[in-house]
Protein backbone atom coordinates (compact mmCIF):
# COMPACT_ATOMS: atom_id res chain seq x y z
CA UNK A 1 0.00 0.00 0.00
CA UNK A 2 1.11 3.56 -0.63
CA UNK A 3 0.38 6.69 1.36
CA UNK A 4 -1.18 9.62 -0.47
CA UNK A 5 -2.43 12.94 0.88
CA UNK A 6 -6.00 14.11 0.35
CA UNK A 7 -6.62 17.76 -0.52
CA UNK A 8 -7.59 18.44 3.12
CA UNK A 9 -4.12 17.29 4.23
CA UNK A 10 -5.21 13.96 5.70
CA UNK A 11 -3.16 10.91 4.69
CA UNK A 12 -4.84 7.91 3.09
CA UNK A 13 -3.37 4.46 2.39
CA UNK A 14 -4.19 3.09 -1.06
CA UNK A 15 -3.74 -0.41 -2.43
CA UNK A 16 -1.67 0.38 -5.51
CA UNK A 17 -2.85 -2.81 -7.23
CA UNK A 18 -6.36 -1.33 -7.32
CA UNK A 19 -5.38 1.86 -9.15
CA UNK A 20 -6.88 1.87 -12.63
CA UNK A 21 -5.79 5.31 -13.78
CA UNK A 22 -4.25 8.57 -12.61
CA UNK A 23 -4.83 11.95 -14.22
CA UNK A 24 -3.99 15.57 -13.48
CA UNK A 25 -6.89 17.95 -14.10
CA UNK A 26 -4.96 20.07 -12.57
CA UNK A 27 -5.65 18.19 -9.29
CA UNK A 28 -4.42 14.61 -9.28
CA UNK A 29 -7.38 12.23 -9.57
CA UNK A 30 -6.76 8.56 -8.74
CA UNK A 31 -9.45 6.21 -10.05
CA UNK A 32 -9.65 2.75 -8.49
CA UNK A 33 -10.92 -0.44 -10.13
CA UNK A 34 -14.03 -0.14 -7.90
CA UNK A 35 -14.87 3.16 -9.61
CA UNK A 36 -14.07 5.18 -6.48
CA UNK A 37 -12.06 8.32 -7.11
CA UNK A 38 -9.60 10.08 -4.82
CA UNK A 39 -8.39 13.64 -5.33
CA UNK A 40 -4.93 13.99 -3.82
CA UNK A 41 -2.20 16.58 -3.35
CA UNK A 42 0.48 14.25 -4.70
CA UNK A 43 1.47 14.83 -8.32
CA UNK A 44 1.01 12.07 -10.88
CA UNK A 45 4.81 11.61 -10.96
CA UNK A 46 4.91 11.32 -7.14
CA UNK A 47 2.19 8.65 -7.16
CA UNK A 48 4.10 6.74 -9.85
CA UNK A 49 7.34 6.97 -7.83
CA UNK A 50 5.59 5.74 -4.67
CA UNK A 51 4.14 2.76 -6.54
CA UNK A 52 7.56 1.83 -7.97
CA UNK A 53 9.23 2.16 -4.54
CA UNK A 54 6.53 -0.01 -2.95
CA UNK A 55 6.78 -2.69 -5.64
CA UNK A 56 10.59 -2.77 -5.30
CA UNK A 57 10.22 -3.34 -1.54
CA UNK A 58 7.89 -6.27 -2.22
CA UNK A 59 9.44 -7.86 -5.32
CA UNK A 60 12.99 -6.50 -5.39
CA UNK A 61 14.70 -4.73 -8.30
CA UNK A 62 13.90 -5.63 -11.89
CA UNK A 63 16.13 -8.19 -13.65
CA UNK A 64 19.39 -6.60 -14.74
CA UNK A 65 18.95 -3.62 -12.38
CA UNK A 66 20.62 -5.11 -9.31
CA UNK A 67 23.08 -2.70 -7.76
Secondary structure, 3 states (H helix, E strand, C coil): CEEEEECCCCEEEECHHHEEEEEECCCEEEEECCCCEEEECCCHHHHHHHHHHHHHHHHCCCCCCCC
